[in-house]
Amino acid sequence: MPRTYELQLEDYWRIVKRRRVIVIATFVLITGAIFIHSAQTVPTYEAVTTIKIESQPGLAEKETYWYSDFIETQMEVIHSHEVGMEAATHAGLIKEGMSKEEKDAVIGPFMGVTTTKRGRTNIIDILATSSSPQEVAQIVNMVARGYQSWSKKDLNEQARTVREFLEKQLQETGDKLKDNEEALRLFKEESPLGASISSYNDRLVDLELELSTKLEEYTYQHPDVVELMAKIENLKARIGRYPELELEYNRLSREVTTLQGIYAGLKTKYEDAKTEEAKNVSGITILNIASVPEAPIAPDVARSTMVGGLIALILGILLAFVKENVDTSISTIEEVEDFLQIPVLGVIPEMVREENPEKKWERLKQYFSLISPRLFRRSSTRDVTDIQEVRKMVMLSGETHHFAPVEGYKTLRTNLLFAMGDKKGQVIEITSSGSREGKSLTSLNLSLTLAQNGHKTCLISADLRRESICRILGINKDPGLVDVLTKDMPWQEAIRSTTDFLLGEINPDRFMQTMGIDNFFLLPSGRLPINPAEVLATKSLDKLLHELRAHFDFVIVDTPPILPVADPSEIASRVDGVIIVYQVGRTARGALKRAKMQLANTGAKVLGVVLNNIKAAEMRMAPTYYYYYKEYYGPDEKLLRERIKRKREEKHWWDRFLPGAFKQESKKIPPPAP
């Protein structure tokens, strides 16, 4: 076995000394550039105006639980062209007859302000910098007034739009409720279910005795005998139809009750909408008006030079270690394809977002929990934060406008369509080898992209152990798949459509603005059973899938991870194909291999694997996907032309931070046995 040893402090110093030219050059160039730039910088003044956004900014926002996201949105609105125009108008800088170019030049400084939120409050500071102290004070004060004016107009317009929409929905629901109530009334009149079945049987016995008596005196052609025989036949028909009538009565009653609840909810929201429309307030309060600053905030030549020198030194040392690292990274995509002998259908990049200190601490605890699980436990409040973050990644209009993984899901959709062909009624199972790899979000976003492409798609939430789809969409999971399989409920009564999504916890505007959302349907899990594997093993699932094939172009089935439970194996042999979701770095290679083999043992057709939550550095090492993600990450073209020359090697602990930088002799890891 090759000999290995741990590096000592002198080994690190030897590397820095060997690459001292890089360290010194980086330090001198960066420090000198910062000093010259700071010395020549024009003095900069700063002014701050403070505003407060009321806790009820408008009806549309009251429909969600994301008030913190609303504050972030309003901070971006303050930079908008409309608010800048309002600010310039209040400042008296917009004159009649000005061209568009002249107006844009006037409102430019007002759009260039900076906004910051004070902690977890609804108080926002509007900051601006300029070389003129009088100008910078005027800018922030006028922006605050312009935003206050714009907010009033915007809230009034939102309230009116919501009221008109609810008014239309209320009218349609009311008409439908009247029709169903009338149908129930007529059914009650024509089908008297009040009489018990025993009374019908007693009446039948009496008529048969009377017929027997009549036959002793008359023939079968006598009018009295004919009349009695007709009554007997009619009564027998009623007794035979009694269960069918009772079932129809229960169905009509259930529809009326459901519509009454929907109508009551819409009525309440409609009244709230009218109240919001009548308020005519902005919800913005100016707490502090900026005064003319007396002293500049920049430049601070000494401080800038010291900080720049420290950064330059750290960067120089880092570049020295990078130079020492001559190994290239292993391509994640090529490795997976060679290892599993199945194609990679899609690569979903990591969504980059800012984290507050609490989220960063939670992530640190997650890393340290690998060392000491008892000391660093998962926070009890993290699930709420997680579901809010996941909702931002749902492929609906609104928050996903700058959502980097959007194109990744579209590529997955395209590859799936090529793999499956144009046949209608395709059933696809989505699973993973382990938990928390993103299979439920992948199932949801794949279904949405198929629907947005014009394919009528039904998503089945078949994870009967840890349901996620309904939590993400913020809708009730009951009734659902379990009721269809165990209670013979028609699947049409358990399926969810656009109306149900609009009444959920996600902002309804995101659904309304999403093209093709009417092609998306969801069959939720229902109440989670105590024996999920047995529920999914019934023949009722075959019947359900057969009926769904006839009604939908695609049926996507979200299932639990395949290694811990048997549920995915029960479904795999009944579908047209299986997709494995794999998050690089979260699950061991061997586990992924076992998941694929377990699916193959059931006779399932494994279509491919989806690499989820891939970081930019991992994507950069995959030449196939380079140009696709170039605009997001801009990797060095030279690195992309380098081919992977060797297999993954055993790494020391320092290779997690600087892969291969201090490699001594190492042994190659043999591939796992098939």
Secondary structure, DSSP 8 states (H G I E B T S, - for coil): --------HHHHHHHHHHTHHHHHHHHHHHHHHHHHHHHH---BEEEEEEEEE-S---HHHHTSS-HHHHHHHHHHHTTSHHHHHHHHHHTT---TT--HHHHHHHHHHHHT-EEEE-TTSSEEEEEEEES-HHHHHHHHHHHHHHHHHHHHHHHHHHHHHHHHHHHHHHHHHHHHHHHHHHHHHHHHHHS-TTS-HHHHHHHHHHHHHHHHHHHTTS-TTSHHHHHHHHHHHHHHHHHHHHHHHHHHHHHHHHHHHHHHHHHHHHHHHHHHHHHHHHH----EEEEE-----SS--B--HHHHHHHHHHHHHHHHHHHHHHHH-------HHHHHHHHHSS-EEEEEE-------HHHHHHHHHHHHTTT-TTTS---TTHHHHHHHHHHHTSSSTTGGGG-TTHHHHHHHHHHHHHHHTT-SSEEEEEEESSSSSSHHHHHHHHHHHHHHTT--EEEEE--SSS--HHHHHT----SSHHHHHHS---HHHH-B-HHHHHTSSS-HHHHHTSTTGGGEEEE---S--S-HHHHHTSHHHHHHHHHHHHH-SEEEEE---TTT-SHHHHHHTTSSEEEEEEETTTS-HHHHHHHHHHHHHTT--EEEEEEEEE-HHHHHT-GGGHHHHHHHH---HHHHH----S--B---GGGGTSTTTT--S--B------
